[in-house]
């Protein structure tokens, strides 16, 4: 499975039945990778593909198929699975290594890790099928529960910050994900290579827009010249609690709280990048 750590693949069992299940699953994985038609993929999944689970084969689930669709950006197949199976396609599948339910929101994490923005948008849109707002937010903010996953213990938003995926981050924030991870965003900006700094800056900017209250990060004053050069003096003094936010930042924070979906439609002049 592509979302497992590579060292785990060596530990897969080798009984004849298990190997047959692995072969059918791999064939299906290749078919999704080749962007085969949706009808063919579904016919194959329901009739020919099996997984080894708790000592016996079982049918390949829609949730597992959706993970493959996310990895290979098969948008038509992802759309079909979400339309046909709704929230059941987003349930966490069993870990291929330990056969436990992985928990969390692996589809969100994988979409962010592979930067599948269109599929991520479909997933967060499908979350509207939750009857309760609390359930939707809990899914957005859930962490991977299985220690064998590549993003174990991390929310999709944390993965977006760590990998500097600003478009994915904005989607998650607009749909209600908690804007945690400011320290990680600052660290990422500090260590980003020149070619990655713009995306790291955008991630930090988006987090600043959606913070419920002004942060108080006085420890930044321990390296004042360094952080002033990275953030600009106005943002630096605001983060340290020494001054109000820049006027543009304050206005956009108000917009983010009232109509968050409009942030991505702002003209380039008002896009949140470099507040001074």
C-alpha positions in Angstrom: 0.0 0.0 0.0 1.5 3.4 -1.0 0.6 5.0 2.3 2.6 2.5 4.4 6.2 3.0 5.3 8.4 1.2 2.8 10.1 -1.0 5.4 6.7 -2.6 6.2 6.3 -4.1 2.8 9.0 -6.7 3.6 6.8 -8.0 6.4 3.8 -8.9 4.4 2.9 -12.6 4.7 3.5 -15.1 1.9 0.8 -17.8 2.2 -0.6 -18.8 -1.3 -4.0 -17.3 -0.5 -2.5 -14.1 0.8 -0.2 -13.8 -2.2 -3.3 -14.2 -4.5 -5.1 -11.4 -2.7 -2.0 -9.2 -3.0 -1.8 -9.9 -6.7 -5.5 -8.9 -7.3 -5.1 -5.8 -5.2 -2.0 -4.8 -7.0 -3.7 -5.4 -10.4 -6.5 -3.1 -9.3 -4.0 -0.5 -8.1 -2.4 -0.5 -11.5 -5.8 -0.2 -13.2 -6.5 2.9 -11.1 -3.1 4.3 -11.8 -3.8 3.9 -15.6 -7.0 5.8 -15.1 -9.2 3.0 -16.4 -12.9 3.8 -16.9 -15.0 4.0 -13.8 -17.4 1.2 -14.9 -14.5 -1.2 -15.5 -12.8 -0.3 -12.1 -16.1 -0.9 -10.2 -16.8 -4.2 -12.0 -13.3 -5.3 -11.2 -13.4 -4.2 -7.6 -16.8 -6.0 -6.9 -16.0 -9.2 -8.7 -12.2 -9.8 -8.9 -10.3 -7.9 -6.2 -9.8 -9.3 -2.7 -7.8 -8.3 0.4 -6.5 -10.6 3.1 -8.1 -9.7 6.4 -8.0 -11.6 9.7 -6.9 -14.8 8.1 -9.3 -14.9 5.2 -10.0 -13.0 1.9 -12.6 -10.3 1.7 -13.9 -7.9 -0.9 -12.1 -4.7 -1.6 -13.9 -1.8 0.0 -15.0 1.5 -1.5 -12.9 3.2 1.1 -9.7 1.4 -0.1 -10.6 2.1 -3.7 -11.0 5.8 -2.9 -7.5 5.8 -1.4 -6.2 4.5 -4.7 -8.2 7.1 -6.6 -6.7 9.8 -4.4 -3.1 8.6 -4.9 -3.4 8.6 -8.7 -5.7 11.6 -9.0 -8.4 9.6 -10.7 -11.0 12.3 -10.2 -13.8 10.6 -12.1 -13.5 7.5 -9.9 -13.2 9.6 -6.7 -16.3 11.5 -7.6 -18.2 8.3 -8.4 -17.2 6.6 -5.1 -18.1 9.7 -3.0 -21.5 10.1 -4.8 -22.4 6.5 -4.7 -21.1 5.6 -1.1 -21.0 9.0 0.5 -19.5 9.0 4.0 -19.0 5.2 4.0 -16.3 5.7 1.4 -14.4 7.9 3.9 -14.3 5.4 6.7 -10.8 4.4 7.7 -9.8 1.1 6.2 -7.9 -1.6 8.0 -4.1 -1.1 8.1 -2.5 -3.6 5.7 0.3 -4.2 8.2 -1.5 -4.9 11.5 -5.1 -5.4 10.2 -6.5 -2.8 12.7 -8.7 0.1 11.8 -6.3 2.9 11.1 -8.7 5.6 12.5 -8.5 9.2 11.7 -9.1 10.6 8.2 -6.6 8.9 5.9 -8.3 10.1 2.8 -7.7 13.7 3.8 -4.1 13.1 4.8 -3.3 11.2 1.5 -5.0 13.9 -0.6 -2.9 16.6 1.1 0.4 14.6 0.9 -0.1 14.0 -2.8 -1.4 17.5 -3.3 -4.6 16.3 -4.9 -6.5 19.6 -4.6 -9.5 18.7 -6.8 -10.1 15.4 -5.0 -9.6 17.0 -1.6 -12.3 19.5 -2.6 -14.7 16.6 -3.3 -13.9 15.0 0.0 -14.6 18.1 2.1 -17.7 18.8 0.1 -18.9 15.2 0.9 -18.5 15.9 4.6 -21.7 18.0 4.3 -23.6 14.7 4.4 -22.9 14.6 8.2 -26.0 15.4 10.1 -24.1 17.2 12.9 -21.6 20.0 12.5 -19.6 18.5 15.3 -19.1 15.2 13.5 -17.9 17.1 10.4 -15.4 19.1 12.4 -14.3 16.0 14.3 -13.5 14.3 11.0 -11.5 17.3 9.7 -9.5 17.5 12.9 -8.9 13.8 13.4 -5.4 12.3 13.6 -4.3 9.0 12.1 -4.6 6.3 14.8 -2.4 3.5 13.4 1.3 3.9 14.2 2.2 2.2 10.9 0.8 5.0 8.7 3.2 7.5 7.2 1.2 10.4 8.8 0.3 8.7 12.1 -0.8 11.1 14.8 -1.1 14.1 12.4 -4.2 15.9 11.1 -4.5 16.7 7.5 -3.9 20.4 8.4 -0.6 19.5 10.1 0.5 17.6 7.0 -0.5 20.6 4.8 1.7 22.9 6.9 4.6 20.5 7.1 4.6 20.0 3.3 3.8 23.6 2.4 0.5 22.8 0.6 -1.2 26.2 0.8 -4.1 25.4 -1.5 -4.9 22.2 0.5 -4.5 24.2 3.7 -7.0 26.9 2.6 -9.6 24.3 1.7 -9.3 22.7 5.1 -9.5 26.0 6.9 -12.5 27.2 4.9 -14.4 24.1 5.7 -13.8 24.4 9.4 -10.5 22.7 10.3 -9.0 24.2 13.4 -6.1 26.6 12.6 -3.5 24.9 14.8 0.1 24.5 13.8 1.4 28.1 13.9 4.7 27.1 15.5 5.2 24.5 12.8 4.3 27.0 10.1 6.9 29.4 11.4 9.5 26.7 11.6 8.7 25.6 8.1 9.1 29.2 6.8 12.4 29.5 8.7 13.9 26.3 7.2 12.3 26.4 3.7 14.6 26.6 0.7 14.4 29.6 -1.6 12.1 27.8 -4.0 9.8 26.7 -1.3 9.5 29.9 0.7 6.6 31.3 -1.1 4.4 28.3 -0.4 5.6 28.2 3.2 4.7 32.0 3.5 1.2 31.4 2.1 0.6 28.6 4.6 1.6 30.9 7.5 -0.6 33.7 6.1 -3.6 31.5 5.8 -3.2 30.3 9.4 -2.9 33.9 10.6 -6.2 34.7 8.8 -8.2 32.0 10.6 -6.7 32.2 14.1 -9.6 32.9 16.5 -7.5 35.4 18.5 -4.2 37.1 18.3 -1.3 34.9 19.3 1.3 35.9 21.9 4.6 34.6 20.7 7.0 36.7 22.7 9.8 34.1 22.3 10.3 35.4 18.7 11.9 38.4 20.4 14.9 36.2 21.3 15.9 36.5 17.6 14.3 39.8 16.7 16.4 40.7 13.6 15.9 37.2 12.1 12.2 37.1 12.5 11.7 40.7 11.5 13.4 39.9 8.2 11.2 36.9 7.6 7.9 38.3 8.7 8.2 42.0 8.3 8.1 44.4 11.2 4.3 44.8 11.4 3.5 41.1 11.5 6.5 40.4 13.8 5.3 43.0 16.4 1.7 41.7 16.2 2.8 38.1 16.8 4.8 39.2 19.8 1.8 41.0 21.2 3.5 44.4 20.9 1.2 46.0 18.3 -2.2 45.5 16.5 -2.2 43.6 13.2 -1.5 45.4 9.9 -4.6 47.0 8.5 -4.8 44.6 5.5 -4.4 41.6 7.7 -7.0 42.8 10.1 -9.5 43.4 7.3 -8.9 39.9 5.8 -9.2 38.2 9.2 -12.6 39.8 9.5 -13.5 38.5 6.0 -12.1 35.0 6.8 -14.4 34.8 9.9 -17.5 36.1 8.1 -17.3 34.6 4.6 -14.3 32.3 4.5 -15.0 30.9 1.1 -14.3 34.3 -0.5 -10.6 34.4 0.5 -9.5 32.4 -2.5 -11.5 34.7 -4.9 -9.8 37.9 -3.9 -7.8 39.8 -6.6 -4.1 39.3 -6.7 -3.5 42.7 -5.0 -5.3 41.5 -1.9 -4.1 38.0 -1.8 -2.5 37.3 1.7 1.2 37.3 0.9 3.4 39.9 2.4 1.3 42.1 4.6 3.3 45.3 4.7 
